[in-house]
Amino acid sequence: MLLVNSSPSSKHPLLSFSERWVLDVIRRHGPVVRADVTTHVDLAQQSVHRLVEGLVQRGFVRTGETVRRGRGQPSASLELQREAAYSVGISVNTDTITICLVDLACHTVEQLVLGQPSLHRKTALLEIRDALQRMVKRNAVPMDKIVGIGFALSGFFVSGGGINAPEPMRDWSLVNLEPELEAFFEKPIWIENNATTGAIGEKMRGAGLWAKTFVYISFNYGFGTGIVIDGKAYFGAHGNAGEVRIYTPGEESEKRPALRYLIEELRKRGIAIDTVNDLRDRFDPNWPGVEEWIERTIPQLDRAVNTLTGLLDPEAIVYGGQIPPELGRMLIERTTLWNNHRYNTPPPQPKLILSEANVDPSAAGAAMLPLDALFFKLERS
């Protein structure tokens, strides 16, 4: 029987290091036979057998179809028991809130977008809770099987645990949200920057399926990046890794590729755009002001992309966030990877691509935070 403690204080791994190691292998490679699990862990075959049996008995792993390999005894395939536990990811942007419900196998059960949520935090939290209650009811998910909630917010962390969020999210800013959210939802809470959770979602559902090291550019009301190195998200000492600071304050900063400045440009030209989400839904590359914004922005984007390329040597740089896909393709076509090198021989360059995730990467990545911490995280504590 599955034993899950979903109290707000339950933020420690629910399994031993070896159990998490085995469970993570089954998650990444399942369905997988027991012998193949052994090849991915530095554990004796007898230990793997014992660990798997314990995970099956506790309801985290189930056996599937029997597979025969050569002359040996047939083996039952192993896969995660998806219904054993669930997690929720909530991505709060300036004009939308996305809620993503996932199961233990990290598959999306449902994703819901709240358009034009309240700018007041307490009212928005009520809207989120009501929507979440409807989601779990529709999908017959017991609330006590939700092990935690990951929150993704735009902005950067400041001393004291708060987030310095964009102006429309002023009521979410400079407040230590974790204790308030844990008391409100009565669940453990993880909070990260939405560019970082976007990178985590992309790792699980998009470019991360083939690129182990990549940068996720989150084009939103603001502009930031998330970083994945050797298959692991990199958070930094203060949670602000990827917070690009290569623009001087003032005019240069206002030329960075934040979508707020495109909206301002379009409004000057008579194009009535209400929000970033509205821009994404109705984007027309022929609107007056689009070309002007691109020309003004590209030098700053080039600087960011080439700086990140030199620092991290990524396999890919992913254009994601709330950017309209057509605009993303236009920026990719205009981005220049600097290759003025000795002997006209540059180093290998990253692929510049649109997000390949089929869900909101930021919300999906936020939902991974509790699952990773409780079931899959392999770092020893």
Secondary structure as UniProt FT lines:
FT   TURN            8..9
FT   HELIX           17..29
FT   STRAND          32..33
FT   HELIX           34..39
FT   HELIX           45..57
FT   TURN            58..59
FT   STRAND          61..67
FT   TURN            70..71
FT   STRAND          75..80
FT   HELIX           82..84
FT   STRAND          86..92
FT   STRAND          96..103
FT   TURN            104..105
FT   STRAND          108..115
FT   HELIX           121..138
FT   TURN            139..140
FT   HELIX           143..145
FT   STRAND          146..153
FT   STRAND          156..157
FT   TURN            159..160
FT   STRAND          163..164
FT   HELIX           167..172
FT   TURN            173..174
FT   HELIX           177..185
FT   STRAND          189..193
FT   HELIX           194..205
FT   HELIX           207..209
FT   STRAND          214..219
FT   STRAND          223..229
FT   TURN            230..231
FT   STRAND          232..234
FT   TURN            237..238
FT   TURN            241..242
FT   TURN            249..252
FT   HELIX           253..255
FT   HELIX           259..268
FT   TURN            269..270
FT   HELIX           276..282
FT   TURN            285..286
FT   TURN            288..289
FT   HELIX           290..312
FT   STRAND          316..321
FT   HELIX           325..334
FT   HELIX           342..344
FT   STRAND          351..354
FT   HELIX           361..371
FT   HELIX           372..376
//
